[in-house]
Amino acid sequence: MIKKHPNVEKNIEFWDTLGDLVEGGFRLYEKRRCYVERRPDEEDVLYNKRLKKFVYTNILGDAIRDFVVKLTSSPMYSKGLGDDDFWLRFRKSVNGKNKKRKDFINNLFKMLLTYGHCYVFVDKPTPKGIIRNRLEERLQKIDPYCVLYKPEDIIDYGIDDNDSISWVKIYSKKTISLPTSVYSVKHSWVYIDSNYITTYEYLQKNKDEELPRDISRVSQISHKNNRCPVLKLELPHELWTGNNAFLKSIQYLQIENGWTDTASLAGYIQRIFTPSNNADSPNETYEGRNIEIEDVKSSNAHIMIGSGFEFKEAQGSSLKTLSHDVLDKIERQIKSIVSS
């Protein structure tokens, strides 16, 4: 049940990172340990302080959204759909939840630019009674609608001799909260082939609980399309913006966090100890004389202790170079990649 396609196994971590960089915000903040590397010999208290300063300017996500707006700002026309009541209703609710055609296409373009490809599942509501023909279906307004899926949602699939999707396995999970019980997680697997839509579910009541091998089937519906109602939409590789701007976005994130850490220390008064040797013997150490040395917290791996000290202010002389030269240059490069 949990088996993944080799291509999904290979790329799912990469797709998740692309989603982090495009969405940003709290999603990225929750995973900040994955993006802020620990320095050599850095203590936990100092590393955690740097994690609290974590920032991210969403250059990639904003650039993709701006580009999608430009793509869809011109009037759009549909050919060959007709003007009957069904197509009028479809344009006003492409996803079955009142998302109009233009908004749906915006989401489609954003997903394609981010991940390079996505999937469209053509579904329709389950009728309450028996439907004998399409006329009864239209009279009850049981209209087909489209659902977009990211590459990481389709965890397994098959390809027929015509390079079309023959079947897919969709995985999802969500937290269930009930007034009289603890939080649970509902795992769902949906198999879609040329004949049926079959759903399996399992309720995980403990986060440490392993998923069983045998999962109960909760429903099986015949869609009667005689082919899998799932389409794969894919951009040419050279137009895949997320892939082209991926490394530059990671670079911007890392340098921006280094800049922020440096800026937070600018103006900070540091105690500078002057090296000296007042020991009675040249070979005698301060530890040997049992001198109480204050535990100085610093990002430096080692601190030299001496008899005298002075106060100096951290100037942050590299801030201007990082901000005006490096970060601005990377931002221009990311925006150029997206818009070209």
C-alpha positions as YAML, in Angstrom:
chain: A
units: angstrom
residues:
- id: 1
  name: MET
  ca: [0.00, 0.00, 0.00]
- id: 2
  name: ILE
  ca: [2.80, 2.43, 0.89]
- id: 3
  name: LYS
  ca: [4.97, 1.44, -2.10]
- id: 4
  name: LYS
  ca: [6.13, 4.38, -4.22]
- id: 5
  name: HIS
  ca: [7.12, 4.60, -7.85]
- id: 6
  name: PRO
  ca: [10.96, 4.72, -8.27]
- id: 7
  name: ASN
  ca: [10.70, 8.17, -9.86]
- id: 8
  name: VAL
  ca: [8.68, 9.42, -6.88]
- id: 9
  name: GLU
  ca: [11.15, 7.91, -4.41]
- id: 10
  name: LYS
  ca: [13.97, 9.66, -6.25]
- id: 11
  name: ASN
  ca: [12.40, 13.14, -6.47]
- id: 12
  name: ILE
  ca: [9.93, 13.51, -3.59]
- id: 13
  name: GLU
  ca: [12.46, 15.26, -1.32]
- id: 14
  name: PHE
  ca: [13.36, 17.67, -4.14]
- id: 15
  name: TRP
  ca: [9.67, 18.43, -4.82]
- id: 16
  name: ASP
  ca: [9.11, 19.06, -1.11]
- id: 17
  name: THR
  ca: [12.03, 21.52, -1.05]
- id: 18
  name: LEU
  ca: [10.63, 23.35, -4.10]
- id: 19
  name: GLY
  ca: [7.30, 23.64, -2.29]
- id: 20
  name: ASP
  ca: [9.08, 25.08, 0.77]
- id: 21
  name: LEU
  ca: [10.90, 27.71, -1.29]
- id: 22
  name: VAL
  ca: [7.80, 28.80, -3.24]
- id: 23
  name: GLU
  ca: [5.39, 28.84, -0.30]
- id: 24
  name: GLY
  ca: [7.82, 30.15, 2.32]
- id: 25
  name: GLY
  ca: [6.29, 31.49, 5.54]
- id: 26
  name: PHE
  ca: [5.53, 29.15, 8.43]
- id: 27
  name: ARG
  ca: [5.97, 26.02, 6.29]
- id: 28
  name: LEU
  ca: [9.62, 26.93, 5.74]
- id: 29
  name: TYR
  ca: [10.11, 28.16, 9.32]
- id: 30
  name: GLU
  ca: [9.04, 24.77, 10.68]
- id: 31
  name: LYS
  ca: [11.82, 23.14, 8.64]
- id: 32
  name: ARG
  ca: [14.49, 25.79, 9.29]
- id: 33
  name: ARG
  ca: [16.90, 23.20, 10.74]
- id: 34
  name: CYS
  ca: [17.07, 21.65, 7.27]
- id: 35
  name: TYR
  ca: [18.24, 24.96, 5.77]
- id: 36
  name: VAL
  ca: [20.50, 26.44, 8.48]
- id: 37
  name: GLU
  ca: [23.66, 24.37, 8.77]
- id: 38
  name: ARG
  ca: [25.44, 24.02, 12.08]
- id: 39
  name: ARG
  ca: [28.92, 25.58, 12.11]
- id: 40
  name: PRO
  ca: [31.96, 23.49, 13.08]
- id: 41
  name: ASP
  ca: [32.12, 23.03, 16.88]
- id: 42
  name: GLU
  ca: [29.05, 25.24, 17.33]
- id: 43
  name: GLU
  ca: [27.30, 24.68, 20.67]
- id: 44
  name: ASP
  ca: [23.57, 23.97, 20.87]
- id: 45
  name: VAL
  ca: [22.77, 27.27, 22.61]
- id: 46
  name: LEU
  ca: [24.42, 29.31, 19.84]
- id: 47
  name: TYR
  ca: [22.92, 27.23, 17.04]
- id: 48
  name: ASN
  ca: [19.45, 27.61, 18.56]
- id: 49
  name: LYS
  ca: [19.94, 31.38, 18.77]
- id: 50
  name: ARG
  ca: [20.71, 31.48, 15.06]
- id: 51
  name: LEU
  ca: [17.62, 29.38, 14.36]
- id: 52
  name: LYS
  ca: [15.48, 31.96, 16.17]
- id: 53
  name: LYS
  ca: [16.79, 34.62, 13.79]
- id: 54
  name: PHE
  ca: [15.75, 32.58, 10.72]
- id: 55
  name: VAL
  ca: [14.39, 34.71, 7.88]
- id: 56
  name: TYR
  ca: [13.38, 34.14, 4.27]
- id: 57
  name: THR
  ca: [12.46, 36.66, 1.60]
- id: 58
  name: ASN
  ca: [10.27, 34.74, -0.82]
- id: 59
  name: ILE
  ca: [11.87, 35.91, -4.08]
- id: 60
  name: LEU
  ca: [11.05, 32.71, -6.01]
- id: 61
  name: GLY
  ca: [7.41, 32.46, -4.91]
- id: 62
  name: ASP
  ca: [6.71, 36.14, -5.58]
- id: 63
  name: ALA
  ca: [8.41, 35.99, -9.00]
- id: 64
  name: ILE
  ca: [6.36, 32.94, -10.04]
- id: 65
  name: ARG
  ca: [3.11, 34.54, -8.88]
- id: 66
  name: ASP
  ca: [3.89, 37.78, -10.74]
- id: 67
  name: PHE
  ca: [4.74, 35.84, -13.91]
- id: 68
  name: VAL
  ca: [1.50, 33.82, -13.70]
- id: 69
  name: VAL
  ca: [-0.51, 37.04, -13.33]
- id: 70
  name: LYS
  ca: [1.11, 38.36, -16.51]
- id: 71
  name: LEU
  ca: [0.33, 35.12, -18.36]
- id: 72
  name: THR
  ca: [-3.36, 35.23, -17.43]
- id: 73
  name: SER
  ca: [-3.92, 38.99, -17.52]
- id: 74
  name: SER
  ca: [-5.02, 38.94, -21.19]
- id: 75
  name: PRO
  ca: [-8.53, 37.79, -22.14]
- id: 76
  name: MET
  ca: [-8.86, 33.99, -22.40]
- id: 77
  name: TYR
  ca: [-11.05, 32.14, -24.87]
- id: 78
  name: SER
  ca: [-12.09, 28.49, -24.96]
- id: 79
  name: LYS
  ca: [-12.64, 26.78, -28.29]
- id: 80
  name: GLY
  ca: [-14.93, 23.83, -29.01]
- id: 81
  name: LEU
  ca: [-16.69, 23.80, -25.63]
- id: 82
  name: GLY
  ca: [-20.03, 25.20, -26.76]
- id: 83
  name: ASP
  ca: [-22.37, 27.53, -24.89]
- id: 84
  name: ASP
  ca: [-24.85, 25.11, -23.34]
- id: 85
  name: ASP
  ca: [-25.71, 25.21, -19.64]
- id: 86
  name: PHE
  ca: [-23.12, 22.60, -18.65]
- id: 87
  name: TRP
  ca: [-20.11, 24.51, -20.01]
- id: 88
  name: LEU
  ca: [-21.37, 27.76, -18.51]
- id: 89
  name: ARG
  ca: [-21.59, 26.07, -15.10]
- id: 90
  name: PHE
  ca: [-18.18, 24.43, -15.62]
- id: 91
  name: ARG
  ca: [-16.45, 27.75, -16.33]
- id: 92
  name: LYS
  ca: [-17.85, 29.15, -13.08]
- id: 93
  name: SER
  ca: [-16.85, 26.11, -10.99]
- id: 94
  name: VAL
  ca: [-14.01, 24.20, -12.63]
- id: 95
  name: ASN
  ca: [-13.05, 22.39, -9.42]
- id: 96
  name: GLY
  ca: [-16.59, 21.83, -8.18]
- id: 97
  name: LYS
  ca: [-16.03, 24.37, -5.39]
- id: 98
  name: ASN
  ca: [-16.84, 27.60, -7.22]
- id: 99
  name: LYS
  ca: [-13.30, 28.24, -8.46]
- id: 100
  name: LYS
  ca: [-13.66, 30.06, -11.77]
- id: 101
  name: ARG
  ca: [-11.74, 29.14, -14.90]
- id: 102
  name: LYS
  ca: [-9.15, 31.92, -14.59]
- id: 103
  name: ASP
  ca: [-8.36, 31.12, -10.95]
- id: 104
  name: PHE
  ca: [-8.03, 27.42, -11.78]
- id: 105
  name: ILE
  ca: [-5.63, 28.18, -14.64]
- id: 106
  name: ASN
  ca: [-3.59, 30.43, -12.32]
- id: 107
  name: ASN
  ca: [-3.14, 27.51, -9.92]
- id: 108
  name: LEU
  ca: [-2.33, 25.19, -12.82]
- id: 109
  name: PHE
  ca: [0.40, 27.48, -14.19]
- id: 110
  name: LYS
  ca: [1.88, 28.04, -10.73]
- id: 111
  name: MET
  ca: [2.07, 24.28, -10.14]
- id: 112
  name: LEU
  ca: [3.65, 23.65, -13.55]
- id: 113
  name: LEU
  ca: [6.28, 26.38, -13.09]
- id: 114
  name: THR
  ca: [7.11, 25.09, -9.61]
- id: 115
  name: TYR
  ca: [7.23, 21.32, -10.16]
- id: 116
  name: GLY
  ca: [7.56, 21.00, -13.93]
- id: 117
  name: HIS
  ca: [4.48, 18.77, -14.15]
- id: 118
  name: CYS
  ca: [1.21, 18.04, -12.37]
- id: 119
  name: TYR
  ca: [-1.88, 15.84, -12.68]
- id: 120
  name: VAL
  ca: [-5.52, 16.64, -13.42]
- id: 121
  name: PHE
  ca: [-8.18, 14.20, -12.20]
- id: 122
  name: VAL
  ca: [-11.62, 14.53, -13.82]
- id: 123
  name: ASP
  ca: [-14.16, 13.48, -11.19]
- id: 124
  name: LYS
  ca: [-17.85, 13.98, -10.48]
- id: 125
  name: PRO
  ca: [-20.07, 13.82, -7.37]
- id: 126
  name: THR
  ca: [-21.50, 10.49, -6.30]
- id: 127
  name: PRO
  ca: [-25.27, 10.49, -7.05]
- id: 128
  name: LYS
  ca: [-27.66, 9.81, -4.20]
- id: 129
  name: GLY
  ca: [-29.83, 7.54, -6.32]
- id: 130
  name: ILE
  ca: [-29.62, 5.45, -9.47]
- id: 131
  name: ILE
  ca: [-28.81, 7.45, -12.61]
- id: 132
  name: ARG
  ca: [-30.02, 5.72, -15.77]
- id: 133
  name: ASN
  ca: [-28.71, 8.09, -18.46]
- id: 134
  name: ARG
  ca: [-26.85, 11.34, -19.06]
- id: 135
  name: LEU
  ca: [-30.08, 13.31, -19.27]
- id: 136
  name: GLU
  ca: [-30.94, 12.45, -15.66]
- id: 137
  name: GLU
  ca: [-27.37, 13.27, -14.73]
- id: 138
  name: ARG
  ca: [-27.62, 16.74, -16.26]
- id: 139
  name: LEU
  ca: [-31.07, 17.38, -14.77]
- id: 140
  name: GLN
  ca: [-29.64, 16.66, -11.30]
- id: 141
  name: LYS
  ca: [-26.59, 18.80, -12.16]
- id: 142
  name: ILE
  ca: [-24.11, 16.03, -11.38]
- id: 143
  name: ASP
  ca: [-21.36, 17.82, -13.26]
- id: 144
  name: PRO
  ca: [-17.77, 16.65, -13.74]
- id: 145
  name: TYR
  ca: [-15.05, 18.80, -12.19]
- id: 146
  name: CYS
  ca: [-11.24, 18.91, -12.19]
- id: 147
  name: VAL
  ca: [-8.87, 18.30, -9.28]
- id: 148
  name: LEU
  ca: [-5.19, 19.33, -9.44]
- id: 149
  name: TYR
  ca: [-2.55, 17.13, -7.85]
- id: 150
  name: LYS
  ca: [1.11, 17.90, -7.19]
- id: 151
  name: PRO
  ca: [3.71, 15.29, -8.25]
- id: 152
  name: GLU
  ca: [4.29, 14.24, -4.63]
- id: 153
  name: ASP
  ca: [0.56, 13.41, -4.20]
- id: 154
  name: ILE
  ca: [0.64, 10.72, -6.90]
- id: 155
  name: ILE
  ca: [2.91, 8.21, -5.18]
- id: 156
  name: ASP
  ca: [2.59, 5.46, -7.80]
- id: 157
  name: TYR
  ca: [1.33, 5.15, -11.36]
- id: 158
  name: GLY
  ca: [1.37, 3.10, -14.54]
- id: 159
  name: ILE
  ca: [1.96, 4.08, -18.19]
- id: 160
  name: ASP
  ca: [0.33, 2.27, -21.12]
- id: 161
  name: ASP
  ca: [1.71, 1.66, -24.62]
- id: 162
  name: ASN
  ca: [0.50, 5.09, -25.76]
- id: 163
  name: ASP
  ca: [2.45, 6.87, -22.97]
- id: 164
  name: SER
  ca: [-0.83, 7.71, -21.24]
- id: 165
  name: ILE
  ca: [-1.64, 7.23, -17.56]
- id: 166
  name: SER
  ca: [-3.23, 3.78, -17.08]
- id: 167
  name: TRP
  ca: [-3.65, 3.95, -13.29]
- id: 168
  name: VAL
  ca: [-2.57, 6.09, -10.32]
- id: 169
  name: LYS
  ca: [-2.35, 5.79, -6.55]
- id: 170
  name: ILE
  ca: [-3.04, 9.01, -4.63]
- id: 171
  name: TYR
  ca: [-1.97, 9.34, -1.00]
- id: 172
  name: SER
  ca: [-3.15, 11.93, 1.51]
- id: 173
  name: LYS
  ca: [-3.37, 12.34, 5.26]
- id: 174
  name: LYS
  ca: [-5.10, 14.76, 7.58]
- id: 175
  name: THR
  ca: [-5.46, 15.29, 11.32]
- id: 176
  name: ILE
  ca: [-8.81, 14.34, 12.84]
- id: 177
  name: SER
  ca: [-9.95, 16.05, 16.03]
- id: 178
  name: LEU
  ca: [-12.90, 14.73, 18.04]
- id: 179
  name: PRO
  ca: [-14.25, 16.29, 21.29]
- id: 180
  name: THR
  ca: [-13.93, 13.05, 23.26]
- id: 181
  name: SER
  ca: [-10.68, 11.64, 21.90]
- id: 182
  name: VAL
  ca: [-7.06, 12.53, 21.21]
- id: 183
  name: TYR
  ca: [-5.89, 13.75, 17.82]
- id: 184
  name: SER
  ca: [-5.72, 11.05, 15.17]
- id: 185
  name: VAL
  ca: [-4.36, 10.96, 11.64]
- id: 186
  name: LYS
  ca: [-6.45, 9.57, 8.80]
- id: 187
  name: HIS
  ca: [-4.41, 8.07, 5.96]
- id: 188
  name: SER
  ca: [-6.13, 7.66, 2.59]
- id: 189
  name: TRP
  ca: [-5.07, 5.84, -0.57]
- id: 190
  name: VAL
  ca: [-7.14, 6.24, -3.74]
- id: 191
  name: TYR
  ca: [-6.58, 3.89, -6.69]
- id: 192
  name: ILE
  ca: [-7.90, 5.08, -10.03]
- id: 193
  name: ASP
  ca: [-7.76, 2.91, -13.15]
- id: 194
  name: SER
  ca: [-9.76, 2.53, -16.36]
- id: 195
  name: ASN
  ca: [-12.80, 1.14, -14.54]
- id: 196
  name: TYR
  ca: [-12.89, 1.97, -10.82]
- id: 197
  name: ILE
  ca: [-12.08, 4.53, -8.16]
- id: 198
  name: THR
  ca: [-11.19, 2.54, -5.03]
- id: 199
  name: THR
  ca: [-10.49, 4.15, -1.64]
- id: 200
  name: TYR
  ca: [-8.63, 2.66, 1.33]
- id: 201
  name: GLU
  ca: [-8.38, 4.36, 4.72]
- id: 202
  name: TYR
  ca: [-6.67, 3.83, 8.05]
- id: 203
  name: LEU
  ca: [-7.05, 5.85, 11.28]
- id: 204
  name: GLN
  ca: [-3.77, 6.15, 13.14]
- id: 205
  name: LYS
  ca: [-4.49, 6.92, 16.80]
- id: 206
  name: ASN
  ca: [-0.87, 7.03, 17.95]
- id: 207
  name: LYS
  ca: [1.93, 8.84, 16.11]
- id: 208
  name: ASP
  ca: [4.35, 6.01, 16.97]
- id: 209
  name: GLU
  ca: [2.01, 3.37, 15.61]
- id: 210
  name: GLU
  ca: [3.21, 1.66, 12.45]
- id: 211
  name: LEU
  ca: [0.82, 1.41, 9.52]
- id: 212
  name: PRO
  ca: [-0.42, -2.18, 9.02]
- id: 213
  name: ARG
  ca: [0.12, -4.08, 5.79]
- id: 214
  name: ASP
  ca: [-3.60, -4.74, 5.34]
- id: 215
  name: ILE
  ca: [-5.67, -1.57, 4.95]
- id: 216
  name: SER
  ca: [-9.46, -1.70, 4.82]
- id: 217
  name: ARG
  ca: [-11.27, -0.75, 1.64]
- id: 218
  name: VAL
  ca: [-13.99, 1.81, 2.32]
- id: 219
  name: SER
  ca: [-15.45, 2.32, -1.17]
- id: 220
  name: GLN
  ca: [-15.26, 1.28, -4.80]
- id: 221
  name: ILE
  ca: [-17.06, 3.22, -7.53]
- id: 222
  name: SER
  ca: [-17.28, 2.39, -11.22]
- id: 223
  name: HIS
  ca: [-16.66, 5.57, -13.24]
- id: 224
  name: LYS
  ca: [-17.53, 3.89, -16.62]
- id: 225
  name: ASN
  ca: [-15.04, 5.98, -18.64]
- id: 226
  name: ASN
  ca: [-13.18, 2.93, -20.00]
- id: 227
  name: ARG
  ca: [-9.92, 4.81, -19.46]
- id: 228
  name: CYS
  ca: [-8.12, 6.36, -16.52]
- id: 229
  name: PRO
  ca: [-9.60, 9.85, -15.91]
- id: 230
  name: VAL
  ca: [-6.20, 11.29, -14.88]
- id: 231
  name: LEU
  ca: [-4.05, 13.42, -17.19]
- id: 232
  name: LYS
  ca: [-0.40, 14.34, -16.74]
- id: 233
  name: LEU
  ca: [0.51, 17.89, -17.80]
- id: 234
  name: GLU
  ca: [4.22, 18.61, -18.26]
- id: 235
  name: LEU
  ca: [6.40, 21.56, -19.25]
- id: 236
  name: PRO
  ca: [9.47, 21.22, -21.47]
- id: 237
  name: HIS
  ca: [12.48, 20.84, -19.18]
- id: 238
  name: GLU
  ca: [14.01, 24.18, -20.22]
- id: 239
  name: LEU
  ca: [10.81, 25.99, -19.13]
- id: 240
  name: TRP
  ca: [10.73, 24.38, -15.68]
- id: 241
  name: THR
  ca: [11.30, 27.50, -13.58]
- id: 242
  name: GLY
  ca: [11.48, 25.77, -10.20]
- id: 243
  name: ASN
  ca: [14.34, 23.55, -11.35]
- id: 244
  name: ASN
  ca: [16.22, 26.42, -13.03]
- id: 245
  name: ALA
  ca: [16.01, 28.76, -10.01]
- id: 246
  name: PHE
  ca: [16.30, 26.11, -7.27]
- id: 247
  name: LEU
  ca: [20.00, 26.47, -6.44]
- id: 248
  name: LYS
  ca: [19.91, 30.28, -6.62]
- id: 249
  name: SER
  ca: [16.99, 30.32, -4.15]
- id: 250
  name: ILE
  ca: [18.92, 28.10, -1.72]
- id: 251
  name: GLN
  ca: [21.95, 30.38, -2.10]
- id: 252
  name: TYR
  ca: [19.84, 33.47, -1.37]
- id: 253
  name: LEU
  ca: [18.34, 31.84, 1.74]
- id: 254
  name: GLN
  ca: [21.72, 30.86, 3.18]
- id: 255
  name: ILE
  ca: [23.41, 34.22, 2.52]
- id: 256
  name: GLU
  ca: [20.41, 36.16, 3.81]
- id: 257
  name: ASN
  ca: [20.50, 34.25, 7.10]
- id: 258
  name: GLY
  ca: [24.24, 34.84, 7.39]
- id: 259
  name: TRP
  ca: [23.61, 38.54, 6.75]
- id: 260
  name: THR
  ca: [20.89, 38.62, 9.43]
- id: 261
  name: ASP
  ca: [23.12, 36.91, 11.98]
- id: 262
  name: THR
  ca: [25.93, 39.38, 11.28]
- id: 263
  name: ALA
  ca: [23.56, 42.37, 11.40]
- id: 264
  name: SER
  ca: [22.19, 41.32, 14.79]
- id: 265
  name: LEU
  ca: [25.74, 41.41, 16.20]
- id: 266
  name: ALA
  ca: [26.70, 44.79, 14.70]
- id: 267
  name: GLY
  ca: [27.10, 47.31, 17.50]
- id: 268
  name: TYR
  ca: [27.45, 44.54, 20.05]
- id: 269
  name: ILE
  ca: [30.15, 45.29, 22.65]
- id: 270
  name: GLN
  ca: [32.55, 42.37, 22.89]
- id: 271
  name: ARG
  ca: [35.15, 41.71, 25.50]
- id: 272
  name: ILE
  ca: [38.56, 41.16, 23.91]
- id: 273
  name: PHE
  ca: [41.04, 39.37, 26.14]
- id: 274
  name: THR
  ca: [44.75, 40.12, 25.71]
- id: 275
  name: PRO
  ca: [46.92, 36.99, 25.61]
- id: 276
  name: SER
  ca: [49.50, 36.86, 28.39]
- id: 277
  name: ASN
  ca: [51.29, 34.31, 30.51]
- id: 278
  name: ASN
  ca: [51.43, 35.10, 34.22]
- id: 279
  name: ALA
  ca: [51.88, 31.52, 35.27]
- id: 280
  name: ASP
  ca: [54.71, 30.74, 37.68]
- id: 281
  name: SER
  ca: [56.09, 28.25, 35.20]
- id: 282
  name: PRO
  ca: [55.98, 28.51, 31.38]
- id: 283
  name: ASN
  ca: [54.55, 24.99, 31.27]
- id: 284
  name: GLU
  ca: [51.82, 25.68, 33.85]
- id: 285
  name: THR
  ca: [48.31, 26.23, 32.48]
- id: 286
  name: TYR
  ca: [45.49, 28.29, 33.96]
- id: 287
  name: GLU
  ca: [43.51, 25.11, 34.46]
- id: 288
  name: GLY
  ca: [46.45, 23.80, 36.52]
- id: 289
  name: ARG
  ca: [46.25, 26.83, 38.79]
- id: 290
  name: ASN
  ca: [42.45, 26.27, 39.25]
- id: 291
  name: ILE
  ca: [41.61, 29.79, 38.15]
- id: 292
  name: GLU
  ca: [37.85, 30.24, 37.71]
- id: 293
  name: ILE
  ca: [37.33, 31.23, 34.10]
- id: 294
  name: GLU
  ca: [33.97, 32.63, 33.05]
- id: 295
  name: ASP
  ca: [32.19, 30.44, 30.49]
- id: 296
  name: VAL
  ca: [32.15, 32.91, 27.60]
- id: 297
  name: LYS
  ca: [29.49, 32.09, 24.97]
- id: 298
  name: SER
  ca: [30.69, 32.95, 21.51]
- id: 299
  name: SER
  ca: [30.34, 31.64, 17.97]
- id: 300
  name: ASN
  ca: [34.13, 31.21, 17.94]
- id: 301
  name: ALA
  ca: [35.27, 27.64, 18.42]
- id: 302
  name: HIS
  ca: [38.08, 28.70, 20.78]
- id: 303
  name: ILE
  ca: [38.72, 31.76, 22.95]
- id: 304
  name: MET
  ca: [42.13, 32.80, 24.19]
- id: 305
  name: ILE
  ca: [42.13, 33.87, 27.83]
- id: 306
  name: GLY
  ca: [44.54, 36.51, 29.08]
- id: 307
  name: SER
  ca: [45.12, 38.81, 32.01]
- id: 308
  name: GLY
  ca: [43.88, 42.02, 30.43]
- id: 309
  name: PHE
  ca: [40.92, 42.88, 28.26]
- id: 310
  name: GLU
  ca: [39.30, 45.73, 26.40]
- id: 311
  name: PHE
  ca: [35.88, 46.51, 24.91]
- id: 312
  name: LYS
  ca: [35.38, 46.73, 21.16]
- id: 313
  name: GLU
  ca: [32.30, 47.19, 19.06]
- id: 314
  name: ALA
  ca: [31.47, 44.71, 16.28]
- id: 315
  name: GLN
  ca: [31.26, 46.87, 13.16]
- id: 316
  name: GLY
  ca: [29.65, 44.48, 10.66]
- id: 317
  name: SER
  ca: [31.73, 45.83, 7.79]
- id: 318
  name: SER
  ca: [30.60, 43.02, 5.44]
- id: 319
  name: LEU
  ca: [26.89, 43.91, 5.68]
- id: 320
  name: LYS
  ca: [26.91, 46.47, 2.89]
- id: 321
  name: THR
  ca: [28.74, 44.16, 0.51]
- id: 322
  name: LEU
  ca: [26.40, 41.24, 1.22]
- id: 323
  name: SER
  ca: [23.26, 43.37, 0.93]
- id: 324
  name: HIS
  ca: [24.01, 45.65, -2.02]
- id: 325
  name: ASP
  ca: [26.29, 43.42, -4.08]
- id: 326
  name: VAL
  ca: [25.52, 39.75, -3.36]
- id: 327
  name: LEU
  ca: [21.85, 39.54, -2.31]
- id: 328
  name: ASP
  ca: [20.63, 42.12, -4.83]
- id: 329
  name: LYS
  ca: [22.50, 40.33, -7.62]
- id: 330
  name: ILE
  ca: [21.01, 36.92, -6.71]
- id: 331
  name: GLU
  ca: [17.51, 38.45, -6.51]
- id: 332
  name: ARG
  ca: [17.89, 39.87, -10.03]
- id: 333
  name: GLN
  ca: [19.12, 36.50, -11.30]
- id: 334
  name: ILE
  ca: [16.13, 34.62, -9.82]
- id: 335
  name: LYS
  ca: [13.63, 37.08, -11.29]
- id: 336
  name: SER
  ca: [15.37, 36.88, -14.66]
- id: 337
  name: ILE
  ca: [15.18, 33.08, -14.65]
- id: 338
  name: VAL
  ca: [11.44, 33.14, -13.88]
- id: 339
  name: SER
  ca: [10.50, 35.79, -16.45]
- id: 340
  name: SER
  ca: [12.73, 34.58, -19.32]
...
